[in-house]
Amino acid sequence: GLAADDWYVSLHVREGGFYGDGPGTIAAHRSANIKDYFEAIEEITRRGGWVFRLGDKSMSKLPRMPRVIDYAHSDVKSAQMDIFLFATSRFVIGTTSGPTFAVQSFGTPILVTNAISNDSQPWTANTNFMLKRIYDRRHNRYLALKEIYCQPIRSYLINNELLRRHGYEARSNTPLELRQAVQEMLDVRADSPNGASSVSPLMQNYRAAIADNPYLFGAARPALPFLATL
């Protein structure tokens, strides 16, 4: 149903079914809930775009939504079509999963959401990102970035059970934050070197938090909704 001049965004939200490491496993904190992305999807379609939902048949099916193709459950799904969508989408919304790196190999702009960390991630200048926030259940507060990037917290992020055992939990980006991050991608094209987050005063807080960490490299930019939570 797409016309020749239609544009589209591809969406991949990790659920854990492909590797069998979803809810209740040590990798559960790497996944996210597709329902949290419905407002972001609506923002894209409201502006005239289409959305291709990427993934595999283990994923929960999407309800019928206008201008949305649940490609993960489509009969036309193939490895070749995956690559085509990686390369031709206006941008891709992803999580910290395999497709993220495939997309970046084409230079396609990407919004990485619900990432557990940007530690040692070779993300490119075409990447905006939002991290999950780490909540300290013992002291009823969110950890500051500088705390997360220091030991021992940094080592806990690799394993959801380690986080839980030490009284921490990773909390997902909210539907509003996801919608606002998509708005930023649409309003200031992610392939521009001067995205809104690059010139925001909030970047000073982020840069100060990572200044002494040699493991935070690459050219990716924090999305404004993420910076606003710091």
C-alpha positions as CSV (number, residue, x, y, z in Angstrom):
1,G,0.0,0.0,0.0
2,L,3.0,2.4,0.1
3,A,3.3,4.9,-2.7
4,A,6.7,5.6,-4.4
5,D,7.3,8.8,-2.4
6,D,6.2,7.4,1.0
7,W,8.7,7.4,3.8
8,Y,8.9,4.9,6.6
9,V,10.6,4.2,9.9
10,S,11.6,0.7,11.0
11,L,11.2,-0.4,14.6
12,H,12.8,-3.3,16.5
13,V,12.0,-3.8,20.2
14,R,13.9,-6.7,21.7
15,E,11.6,-9.1,23.6
16,G,14.0,-12.0,24.3
17,G,12.1,-14.7,22.4
18,F,14.7,-15.2,19.7
19,Y,17.4,-16.3,22.2
20,G,15.0,-17.5,25.0
21,D,16.3,-14.8,27.4
22,G,13.1,-12.8,28.0
23,P,11.3,-12.2,31.3
24,G,12.8,-13.9,34.4
25,T,16.2,-14.4,32.8
26,I,19.6,-12.7,33.4
27,A,19.2,-10.8,30.1
28,A,15.6,-9.6,30.7
29,H,16.8,-6.0,31.3
30,R,18.0,-5.8,27.7
31,S,14.4,-6.2,26.5
32,A,11.4,-3.8,26.4
33,N,7.7,-3.7,26.0
34,I,6.4,-3.0,22.6
35,K,3.3,-1.4,24.0
36,D,5.4,1.4,25.4
37,Y,6.2,2.4,21.8
38,F,2.6,2.9,20.7
39,E,2.7,6.6,21.3
40,A,6.0,6.9,19.3
41,I,4.4,4.9,16.5
42,E,1.4,7.2,16.4
43,E,3.7,10.2,16.2
44,I,5.3,8.8,13.1
45,T,2.1,7.9,11.4
46,R,0.4,11.2,12.4
47,R,3.2,13.0,10.4
48,G,2.6,10.9,7.3
49,G,5.1,8.1,7.8
50,W,4.8,4.4,7.9
51,V,6.2,2.0,10.4
52,F,7.7,-1.4,9.8
53,R,7.9,-3.5,12.9
54,L,11.0,-5.7,12.6
55,G,11.7,-9.0,14.5
56,D,10.7,-12.6,14.4
57,K,7.6,-14.6,15.0
58,S,8.3,-15.2,18.7
59,M,7.3,-11.5,19.3
60,S,3.9,-10.4,20.5
61,K,1.7,-9.4,17.6
62,L,0.7,-5.8,17.1
63,P,-2.9,-4.7,17.1
64,R,-4.1,-3.3,13.8
65,M,-2.9,0.3,13.4
66,P,-3.1,2.6,10.4
67,R,0.1,2.8,8.4
68,V,1.8,0.1,10.5
69,I,3.1,-3.1,9.0
70,D,3.8,-5.9,11.5
71,Y,6.6,-7.2,9.3
72,A,7.9,-9.6,12.0
73,H,4.8,-11.7,11.4
74,S,4.5,-11.1,7.6
75,D,4.8,-13.7,4.9
76,V,7.2,-11.5,3.0
77,K,9.8,-11.4,5.8
78,S,13.2,-12.5,4.7
79,A,16.9,-11.8,5.5
80,Q,17.1,-9.8,2.2
81,M,14.1,-7.7,3.1
82,D,15.5,-7.1,6.6
83,I,18.7,-5.6,5.0
84,F,16.6,-3.5,2.6
85,L,14.7,-2.0,5.5
86,F,17.9,-1.4,7.5
87,A,19.3,0.5,4.5
88,T,16.3,2.5,3.3
89,S,14.4,3.6,6.4
90,R,14.3,7.3,7.2
91,F,15.6,6.2,10.6
92,V,15.3,3.1,12.8
93,I,14.2,2.8,16.4
94,G,16.0,0.0,18.1
95,T,17.3,-1.5,21.3
96,T,20.6,-3.0,22.2
97,S,20.3,-6.0,19.9
98,G,21.8,-7.3,16.7
99,P,19.8,-5.2,14.3
100,T,21.2,-2.0,15.9
101,F,24.7,-2.8,14.6
102,A,23.4,-3.9,11.2
103,V,21.6,-0.6,10.7
104,Q,24.7,1.4,11.6
105,S,26.8,-0.4,9.0
106,F,24.6,1.3,6.4
107,G,24.9,4.7,8.0
108,T,21.1,4.8,8.6
109,P,20.2,7.1,11.5
110,I,19.0,5.2,14.5
111,L,17.4,5.9,17.9
112,V,18.6,3.3,20.4
113,T,16.1,3.1,23.2
114,N,16.0,1.3,26.5
115,A,19.7,0.6,26.4
116,I,21.1,-0.7,29.6
117,S,24.4,1.1,29.0
118,N,26.4,3.0,26.4
119,D,29.6,1.4,27.9
120,S,31.9,0.2,25.1
121,Q,29.3,0.7,22.4
122,P,30.8,1.7,19.0
123,W,27.8,3.8,18.1
124,T,28.1,6.3,15.2
125,A,27.3,10.0,14.8
126,N,24.0,9.0,13.3
127,T,22.9,7.5,16.6
128,N,20.7,9.1,19.3
129,F,20.2,7.0,22.4
130,M,18.3,6.7,25.7
131,L,19.4,4.6,28.6
132,K,17.2,2.8,31.1
133,R,17.5,4.4,34.5
134,I,18.8,2.4,37.4
135,Y,16.7,2.5,40.6
136,D,18.1,1.8,44.0
137,R,15.3,0.0,45.9
138,R,17.1,0.2,49.2
139,H,17.3,4.0,49.2
140,N,14.3,4.7,47.0
141,R,16.1,6.8,44.5
142,Y,17.5,6.7,41.0
143,L,21.3,6.5,40.6
144,A,23.2,9.4,39.0
145,L,25.1,8.6,35.8
146,K,28.4,9.0,37.6
147,E,27.4,6.3,40.0
148,I,26.3,3.9,37.3
149,Y,29.6,4.3,35.4
150,C,31.7,3.5,38.5
151,Q,32.3,0.1,40.0
152,P,30.7,-2.0,41.3
153,I,27.5,-0.8,39.6
154,R,29.1,-0.8,36.2
155,S,29.8,-4.6,36.5
156,Y,26.2,-5.3,37.6
157,L,24.7,-4.1,34.4
158,I,25.8,-7.2,32.5
159,N,23.4,-9.4,34.4
160,N,19.8,-8.7,35.5
161,E,20.1,-11.1,38.4
162,L,23.1,-9.3,39.7
163,L,21.2,-6.0,39.7
164,R,18.3,-7.6,41.5
165,R,20.5,-9.3,44.1
166,H,22.1,-6.0,45.0
167,G,18.8,-4.1,45.3
168,Y,18.8,-2.4,41.9
169,E,16.4,-2.5,38.9
170,A,16.5,-1.2,35.4
171,R,13.5,0.9,34.6
172,S,12.4,1.4,31.0
173,N,11.9,4.6,29.1
174,T,8.4,5.8,29.5
175,P,6.0,6.1,26.5
176,L,6.2,9.9,26.7
177,E,10.0,9.8,26.7
178,L,9.9,7.5,23.6
179,R,7.5,9.8,21.8
180,Q,9.6,12.8,22.6
181,A,12.7,11.1,21.4
182,V,11.0,10.3,18.1
183,Q,9.8,13.9,17.8
184,E,13.4,15.0,18.1
185,M,14.5,12.5,15.4
186,L,11.7,13.9,13.1
187,D,12.2,17.6,13.9
188,V,16.0,17.6,13.7
189,R,17.2,14.9,11.3
190,A,19.4,12.4,13.1
191,D,22.0,12.7,10.3
192,S,22.6,16.4,11.2
193,P,25.7,17.1,13.2
194,N,23.8,19.7,15.2
195,G,20.9,17.9,16.7
196,A,19.0,19.6,19.5
197,S,20.7,17.5,22.2
198,S,24.2,18.5,20.9
199,V,23.6,22.2,21.9
200,S,21.4,21.7,25.0
201,P,22.8,22.9,28.3
202,L,21.9,19.5,29.7
203,M,24.8,18.1,27.7
204,Q,27.1,19.7,30.2
205,N,25.8,17.4,32.9
206,Y,26.2,14.4,30.7
207,R,29.8,15.3,29.6
208,A,30.8,15.9,33.2
209,A,29.4,12.5,34.2
210,I,31.4,10.6,31.6
211,A,34.6,12.8,31.5
212,D,36.8,10.3,33.4
213,N,35.4,7.1,31.8
214,P,37.6,5.7,29.0
215,Y,34.9,3.1,28.2
216,L,32.4,5.6,26.9
217,F,33.5,6.3,23.4
218,G,31.9,6.8,20.0
219,A,30.0,9.7,18.5
220,A,26.4,9.0,19.6
221,R,24.3,11.7,21.2
222,P,22.0,11.3,24.2
223,A,18.4,12.1,23.2
224,L,16.9,15.1,24.9
225,P,14.2,13.2,26.9
226,F,17.0,11.1,28.4
227,L,19.1,14.2,29.3
228,A,16.1,15.7,31.0
229,T,16.0,12.9,33.5
230,L,19.6,13.4,34.7
